[in-house]
Amino acid sequence: MRHRVVADLSALPLHGSGSASVTWWGTLAFMLIEGTGFALVIAVYLYLASIAPHWPIGAPPPDPWPGTILLLILLASVVPNRMVSRWAEREDLRRVRIGMVVMSVVGLLPLVVRIYEFGALNVSWDSNAYGSILWVLLGLHTAHILTDVADTLVLCAVMFTRHGDNKRRFGDVRDNALYWYFVVLTWLPIYACIYLVPRL
């Protein structure tokens, strides 16, 4: 059997970055799936609010301070997150290492505030439908913060090994930054549901 070379692809890079990466598409698909889950839970929350004679049910509105502090932390985190993404695009290992340490700390801060936020809801998860949907909203978002923080911590550790100077790892850092934007953006409608809707 004779083999015929159709094209010489040996000069092509072994991996891509951004939309040329399979990991980027996987991250995007994950965000679309999880975004749909958030949309469904928000729809349930709004449906329950629309049929309840009083909202919130059997509890005062949540204390907005922990959620607002968390909102401010998340919005402020966009700046270092963007810087890390740019440094990864430039493959600046020293700055990426610093940025990943910063983002690891920044990712842990919302989890500390979230502990107080659950207590400030003024309702237990098993009190009624209002309490249940509130805890589900907060629980889902907490799970996403934990997911990204775990990924950030692992990537941070990898960037300090001999594998850190691998072009593929820089793409992973950019994908991680993309997911953090998703975590920040999803908090905005959830914050509105939890803290603004009960006060309308």
MARTIRO-287342 format. One line per 5 residues: number of its first residue (from 1); their letters; for each residue y, z, x of C-alpha. Coordinates in pm, 1 decimal, decimal comma. Example, Ala and Ser with C-alpha at 12.3 -4.5 7.8 and 13.67 -1.06 7.14 Angstrom:
1	AS	-450,0:780,0:1230,0  -106,0:714,0:1367,0
This chain:
1	MRHRV	0,0:0,0:0,0  338,1:-97,1:139,9  638,5:133,7:107,3  982,8:-9,7:61,7  1296,4:195,9:135,3
6	VADLS	1536,1:153,0:-155,5  1816,4:369,4:-19,4  1866,9:598,3:276,1  1974,9:936,4:134,1  1934,6:1133,5:455,7
11	ALPLH	2312,5:1163,9:499,9  2358,5:1335,2:162,2  2420,1:1711,1:162,2  2126,3:1935,1:78,6  2320,5:2110,9:-197,8
16	GSGSA	2635,7:2069,0:-400,4  2918,0:2293,3:-506,4  3088,9:2333,2:-843,0  2965,2:2085,6:-1102,9  2748,2:1917,6:-837,9
21	SVTWW	2534,8:2233,5:-823,8  2241,4:2309,9:-1050,9  2333,8:2678,9:-1032,6  2681,4:2600,7:-1168,1  2528,1:2425,5:-1469,9
26	GTLAF	2288,9:2717,6:-1518,9  2579,2:2962,6:-1512,6  2769,3:2749,1:-1760,9  2468,5:2728,7:-1994,0  2420,7:3105,2:-1969,5
31	MLIEG	2786,1:3160,9:-2061,4  2755,2:2926,8:-2361,5  2445,1:3106,0:-2487,2  2595,1:3451,8:-2434,8  2928,1:3338,7:-2581,2
36	TGFAL	2743,4:3233,8:-2895,3  2585,7:3579,9:-2910,9  2929,6:3741,7:-2883,5  3064,1:3510,0:-3155,1  2779,5:3607,1:-3389,3
41	VIAVY	2833,5:3980,8:-3336,3  3209,7:3940,5:-3388,5  3136,8:3745,2:-3708,3  2915,4:4031,8:-3831,2  3191,6:4281,1:-3745,8
46	LYLAS	3452,7:4079,8:-3939,2  3214,0:4030,1:-4231,9  3148,6:4404,2:-4256,7  3522,6:4473,7:-4233,8  3589,1:4225,5:-4515,2
51	IAPHW	3340,0:4379,5:-4760,6  3404,5:4747,3:-4682,4  3645,2:4925,7:-4918,2  3796,7:5103,9:-4616,5  3777,0:5004,5:-4251,4
56	PIGAP	3681,6:5183,3:-4038,5  3413,0:5352,8:-4245,2  3409,2:5731,9:-4231,2  3591,9:5762,4:-3898,9  3942,9:5737,7:-3758,9
61	PPDPW	4026,8:5425,1:-3558,2  3910,0:5441,2:-3195,8  4142,4:5585,5:-2933,6  4287,3:5269,4:-2773,6  4364,9:5414,3:-2429,5
66	PGTIL	4027,6:5370,9:-2253,2  3992,0:5017,1:-2390,0  4348,5:4929,9:-2295,0  4302,8:5063,7:-1941,3  3986,0:4856,7:-1915,2
71	LLILL	4175,5:4552,0:-2043,1  4441,9:4599,0:-1774,2  4177,4:4638,1:-1501,5  3999,8:4321,3:-1614,9  4321,7:4119,8:-1633,0
76	ASVVP	4428,8:4243,6:-1287,8  4084,1:4153,0:-1148,8  4150,7:3784,8:-1216,3  4379,7:3771,6:-909,4  4127,5:3886,0:-643,2
81	NRMVS	3852,8:3694,2:-823,5  4054,8:3373,4:-794,2  4127,5:3443,5:-427,0  3756,9:3495,6:-349,7  3673,9:3169,2:-526,1
86	RWAER	3933,8:2981,1:-319,7  3814,3:3138,0:4,7  3455,7:3042,6:-81,0  3570,5:2687,3:-149,2  3727,4:2681,9:200,5
91	EDLRR	3413,6:2849,3:343,3  3622,7:3124,5:501,4  3344,8:3376,6:567,8  3566,3:3662,3:690,7  3788,9:3653,4:382,1
96	VRIGM	3496,7:3601,2:146,0  3334,0:3914,8:286,9  3651,3:4116,1:227,3  3693,0:3963,8:-119,5  3333,8:4040,3:-219,2
101	VVMSV	3377,1:4405,3:-119,7  3698,4:4419,1:-325,6  3529,8:4252,5:-625,9  3235,4:4493,7:-599,0  3472,9:4788,2:-632,2
106	VGLLP	3675,6:4612,2:-902,9  3354,0:4543,8:-1093,7  3248,8:4908,6:-1083,0  3583,4:5041,3:-1213,2  3538,2:4908,9:-1570,5
111	LVVRI	3198,3:5077,9:-1589,4  3357,6:5414,5:-1512,0  3622,9:5359,6:-1781,9  3355,8:5236,2:-2025,0  3184,8:5577,2:-2012,6
116	YEFGA	3500,9:5731,1:-2160,4  3546,6:5439,2:-2397,1  3216,6:5503,0:-2575,6  3329,7:5860,7:-2635,5  3667,6:5743,4:-2767,3
121	LNVSW	3512,1:5534,1:-3046,1  3514,4:5844,1:-3273,0  3187,9:5737,0:-3434,8  2821,1:5752,6:-3341,9  2605,5:5440,6:-3326,7
126	DSNAY	2385,4:5570,2:-3610,2  2660,6:5699,6:-3843,0  2701,9:5383,7:-4052,0  2737,1:5004,8:-4027,8  3080,5:5040,6:-3868,3
131	GSILW	2949,8:5266,7:-3592,9  2649,2:5044,2:-3530,5  2843,6:4720,2:-3493,9  3105,5:4890,6:-3277,0  2842,2:5018,8:-3035,2
136	VLLGL	2668,7:4679,7:-3030,9  2995,8:4505,6:-2938,8  3069,2:4752,6:-2661,6  2706,5:4759,1:-2546,3  2686,0:4380,6:-2517,2
141	HTAHI	3001,2:4362,5:-2311,0  2882,4:4649,7:-2092,0  2557,6:4462,5:-2027,0  2757,6:4162,0:-1908,2  2972,0:4372,8:-1675,8
146	LTDVA	2653,4:4526,0:-1532,8  2499,9:4180,0:-1487,5  2797,6:4049,8:-1294,3  2839,6:4367,1:-1087,5  2472,1:4353,9:-984,6
151	DTLVL	2510,7:3987,3:-885,8  2833,2:4065,7:-697,9  2675,0:4354,6:-505,9  2375,6:4141,7:-404,8  2598,4:3851,7:-297,7
156	CAVMF	2824,5:4091,9:-108,7  2524,4:4222,4:83,6  2399,8:3868,7:153,9  2739,8:3762,4:287,2  2709,2:4028,9:558,4
161	TRHGD	2371,6:3894,7:677,7  2293,9:3585,5:881,6  2254,2:3396,4:551,4  2620,7:3454,0:463,5  2743,5:3156,3:661,9
166	NKRRF	2526,9:2920,5:457,3  2720,0:2661,3:254,9  2498,4:2728,8:-44,3  2601,3:3097,2:-49,0  2965,2:2997,3:-76,0
171	GDVRD	2871,6:2801,2:-389,5  2698,1:3110,8:-523,7  3016,4:3313,2:-468,8  3215,3:3055,8:-668,0  2958,8:3064,9:-950,3
176	NALYW	2979,6:3443,8:-952,5  3358,8:3421,3:-980,6  3320,4:3180,3:-1272,7  3100,9:3431,1:-1456,0  3354,6:3710,2:-1399,1
181	YFVVL	3615,3:3497,7:-1580,3  3372,1:3487,6:-1872,2  3340,8:3868,1:-1866,9  3720,9:3902,7:-1873,5  3775,8:3641,6:-2147,3
186	TWLPI	3509,2:3781,5:-2379,7  3675,3:4123,4:-2368,4  3991,9:3986,8:-2534,5  3845,7:3916,5:-2884,0  3623,2:4224,5:-2862,4
191	YACIY	3925,3:4439,5:-2777,4  4109,6:4291,6:-3077,8  3816,4:4369,2:-3309,7  3764,9:4724,7:-3189,4  4124,9:4839,0:-3150,3
196	LVPRL	4352,2:4609,3:-3354,2  4155,1:4518,6:-3668,2  4111,0:4885,0:-3781,2  4487,8:4930,2:-3754,6  4585,6:4622,2:-3958,0
